[in-house]
Amino acid sequence: MRQFVGLIIYALSVAAVAAAGRDVQSYLLTTIVDVAIYLIITLSLNLEAGIGGVPNFGRVLTVAFGAYMAGGVIGRIALWAKGMSYDYIYDNAAAVSALSKSMTAVDAAAMLALGVAISIAVGASLGLIASLPARRLSADYLAITLLAFGDVAYYIGLNYEPLVGGTLGVSAPPIYEKLFGGGTMRLIGAVAVSAGAALLVYLLIQRLSQSPFGRILRIHREDPELVSVLGRDPAYIRAWTMAIGGAVSAVAGLLYALYAGAVHPRGFERINFTFYPWLIMILGGMGNNLGVVNGVFIFVVIYRILDIFKYEIGNAVGFDPVWLGYMLFGGLAMLVIALAPRGLVPEKAEPVVGGRRVTPPPQGQTQSRRE
């Protein structure tokens, strides 16, 4: 039952929205996109922190730069490919309008594929760079350092206007509009792309977590020195893990920017793309990808219900429900840590012998032969 608690809560929320007479179709489509994007981000964090034991409190770094690729790079490439001389940042409205008139669906598909490739490269590179302090810092100091790295993306985007327009932000290229059309069809297309990417990422992270690499990560999480005893370099393991996590989360940032249709640095504060993914992972179960899925559904339901019924809730509590959201999520984090520290769907502890999983013998019995 625990393995489906997130889906059950989501189904109940759909029924509640329908009973209240709200737009169920819009709720379904928008929540699926939210679930997909947060699932990609949190799965990448779960690989690093939940499975590998790398305390990455700077997840927003790679997510933000993935979005910056959508707002500051692929738009410029599209203008160059079309032979247009607009400045994509300072002539943003005119540039986006010109691209909307000249781009075809094939062009849009090519730009989407190019954006994903660039995001993967940039995210992996940033992950490798962020892993360098791990060679000399203990877990506590590394967590603080990565937290600072996460704020770097925010302040660079906010103060360096040529990247994504600084405090004004910038519109993303009309890729979804050209691929799927406008209105509801655009939203359906965003659902298809985001959900498909989330499924692929889940299968990738699940495969990695069950591979020899995943077993080494779990050993690193429990005792990094033991990794050295086994002939592996812990710094090398951390670098690979953060490169994979950075690449995956940067793709989520790109998809988020294309879905939103714009990139503004103020949207990439640490609470949205560092604290919330950590909350989701702790709620669902660190080290368990299925637990992360449940945690994402629960988080998105709470977030969206507070937004849909914000006026009713605001009148009931007497203050802006935005602050109620912060209070609820903070209280939920403390409640889970106190009552269910392993999450709703805990990671199964299965010993590994000779590269295969075995079930320990019942208590009081011994094995008849040596493994």
N, C-alpha and C positions, 0 to 999 in steps of 0.2 A: 504493500500500500504506500509506503514511504516513497518508493521509486516513482510514483505518479502524482505526488501531492501537488507539485507545481501545475500540472495539467488540470487537475481537479479544481484548484483555486481559479485557474484561468477560465475554465468552463463556467464556474459559478459567477465570475465577473461578467462574462458575456450575457448570462441570463439576467443579471442585475441591471445591466445597461439596457437590455431589451425591455425589461419590466418598467424601467423609468421613462420609456418612450424616446430614448436617445438614438442616434444614428449607429446602428449595430455594424453596418458594413464598414463605415469609417473606422470604428473602434477595432474591428478585426484586422483591417489592413494596416493601420498605423501601429498597432501593437506587435504585429508580426515583424515589421521592419525594426522596431525597437528591440524586440527579443533577439532577432538575428544579429544586429550590430553589437549589442551588449554580450551576446553569447560568444562571438568571435573574440572580443576584447578579453573577456573573463577566462575563456579557454586558454588564451595565450598566457595570461597571468597564472593560471592554474599549473601550466607546464613549468613555469619558472619557479613560482613560490610553493604551490601545493605539492608538486611532485619532486621538483629539484631543490627546494629549500633556499632559493635565491630571493631575498626580501626586497622585491622590486616595488618601491613606493614612488616610482617615477613613470608609471605606465602611460600617463598622459603625454609624455615626450614623443613617443613614436606614433601615437594616435593623432596628435596635433600635426606632426609633420606629414603624415599620410594625407590629412585634409589639406594641408598647405600645397601638396602636389596637385590637388584638384583645383585649388584657387589660384595658384601662382605659377604653375609650370605647364600643365597640359593645355591650358588656354593659350599661352604664348606659342606653344608648338603648333596648335591648330591655326593660329593667325599666320605663322610663318609658312605652314604648308599651303595655305590659301593665298599667299602673296599679299596679305593685308598689312598695312603699316601702322595700325592702331597701337597705342600703349595699353596693354591689357589692364593695368592697374588704374592709371589716371584717366583713361578713356573707357572705363569698364562698361558703362551702359551702351555706348556706341559699338564697342567691340563685341559684346555678347549679342547685340541685335544683328550685327553683320554676320556673325557665325551662325545664328539661327536661320538666316536667309540662305546662306551658302552651303551649309553642311547637309550631307545626305545620311541616311541610316547606316550605310556602309562606313562613312567617315566617323560617325558616332561610335560604332562598334569598335573600329580601329583605335579611336582615342580612349575608349574604356579599357581595352586590352593593354594599351601603352601605359595608361595611368596605373593599372594594377601592377605591371612590371616595374615601373619606376618606384611605386610605393614599396614593393617588396625589397628592391635594392636599397632604398634609403632607410627603411625600417631596420633591415639586417645590419647595415653599416652603423646606424646609431646604436643598435643593440650591442654590437662589438665594441664600440667606443665606450659605452656605459659600463661594459664589463671590465674594463681595464683597472679601475680602482679595486676590483674584487681580488686582485693578486696580493694586495697589501693590507686590506681592511678586513676587520672582523665583521660578523653579520650585522651588529648594531650600527657600527659606523658606516657600513655599506648602505644600509637602509636610509640613513640620513643623507648620504651623498646622492643616492638615486632620487630621493625626494627633491633635492635641490636641482638635479638635472631636469626633473619634470617641469619645474617652474621656468627653466631656461626657454622652453618652447613657447610658453605663454608670453614672456616679456620680449622675446625676439619678434614674434608675430605682431605684438601690440605696438612696438616702437620702431620697427624697421618697415616703413611703408612700402618699399618696392616689392616686398614678399607677397603680402596679401592685403595691402591697403591700410595697415595700421589700425587706428581706432574706428575707421569707417568700414572696414571689411571689404569684401569683393564678391561679386556673383560668380558662381561656377559655370563652366561651359554647359550649354543646353543639351547634354548627352542623352539623358532620359527622355527629354521631350522629342528628340529626333528619332529615338529608338521605338518609343511606345505611344507618342502623342501627348496630349494634355489631359488635365482633369483626372478622372478616375483611372484612365488607362495608364497614365504616368505612375500613379500610386501602385497599381497592379504590377507594372513592370519593375518598380523598385522592390516590391515584395518578392518577385521571382528572382531577381539578381541577388538580393541580400540573403534570402532564405537558401538559395543554391550555394552561395559562398559559405554560409554558416554550416551547412551540411558537409561540404567538402572539408572545412576546417575541423569539424568534430571528428570526422573519419580519420583525418591526418593525425590529430592530437591523440586520439584513441589508439591508433596504430603505433605511434611513437611511445606512448605510455606502457604498452604491452610488449615492446621490443627490448632487446638487450640494452639499448640506450636508455630506455625508461627505467630498467632495473638499476643501472648505474646511477641515474638521477635519484632514485629513492635511497640508495646507499649514501650518496652525497648529502641528501637531506638529513639523514640520521647521524652520519659521522663522516665529514669531509676527509679526515685523515685516513680513514679506511680506504678511500678511493686511491690514495697514494700507495697504500700497502698493496693494492691490487694491480699496481703498475699503470694507473691512469693519472693524468695531471688534472687536479680539481679546477684550476683556472681555465684550462682548455674546455672542460665540461661546461663550466659556467658561461664561457664565451659562446659556445655553440647554442646553449639553451637560450641565452638572451638574444642571439641573432635570430633564431627561429621565432621566438616570442615577439621580437620587434617587427619582423617582416609581416607576421600574421596581423598584429594589431594595427600596423600602418595601413593595411588593406581595409580594415574596418573604418579607419579615419577617412579614407578616400570615399568609401561607399556612403558614409554619413554625410560628407560634404555634398556629394552628388544628389543625395536624397533631399537634403535641406535646400539645395539650390544656391547656397551662399556659404562663405567662410568668414567667420568673425573670430578673432583671437580670444575675445572675452568668453566665448563658448567653451574654451578648453582650459578651464580652471581645474585644479586637482580634485575637487569634490566630485565632478562629473565623471572623470575618466581615470581616477585613481582610487578615491575612497569608495565610490559605488561598486566598482568591480571587486574590490577587497571584501566589501560587505556581502556581495552576491556569493563569492567563493566561500566565505566563512559560513554563511547561512546554508548553502547547499551541501557543503562538505569538501574540505580541502583535500586535494589529491584524487578526487572522484569526479570524472567528467560528467557522469549522469547526474551527480549532485549539483554540479554547476548549471545544468539545464534546468533543474527544478528551481534553483535559486534565482535564475534569470526570470523565469515566469512569475514568481512571487514578487520580485522587485518591480517588474514592469507593471503588473496589475496594481500594486499599491500606488505607484507613481502616476499611472494614467487615471485611476479612479479619483485620486485627489485633484487632478487637473479637470476632469469632466464635471465633478460635483463641487468645484471650488467655491461657488457662490453659496450653495446650500451649507457646505461645511463651514465657510467663513462666518455666515450668519449664526450658526450653531455655537461655534467656539469663541466668536468675538474678535478674531484677528485673522490676518492673511494666512490661508492654508499652506502657502509656500513654507512658512516657518514651521507649520505643523508637520510638513514632510520631513524637514531636517530633524525635528524632535522624534518623530516616529522611527526614522532610519537609525538615528543614534541610539534610541532606546532598544530597537530590535537587535542591533549589534551587541549591546551589552547583555541583553537577555539570552541570546544564542551562546555567547561566550560563557555565561554563567551556568546555563541549564543544559546546553547541548554543544560542548566545545568542539566536537567532531562533526557538527552539522546535521542536517536532516537526513542525508544519505551518506553515512560515514564510509570512508575508504576501507575496503576489506583487507585485513592483514593476512597475506598468504605467503608462507615461506617459499623460497626458491632454492632448489637443489639441482646442481648440474644443468642449469638453464631451463628446467621445467618446473612447473608448479606442482606441489604435492600437498596432500592433506595430512596434517599431523595425526598420529595414532591416538585413540581415545585415552583419556587420563587413566593411569594405572596399568596400561599395557605397554609393551616394548615391541620394537620391530624385530622380526625373526632373523633378519639379515641386515648387513650393512648396506647403506645406499651407495 
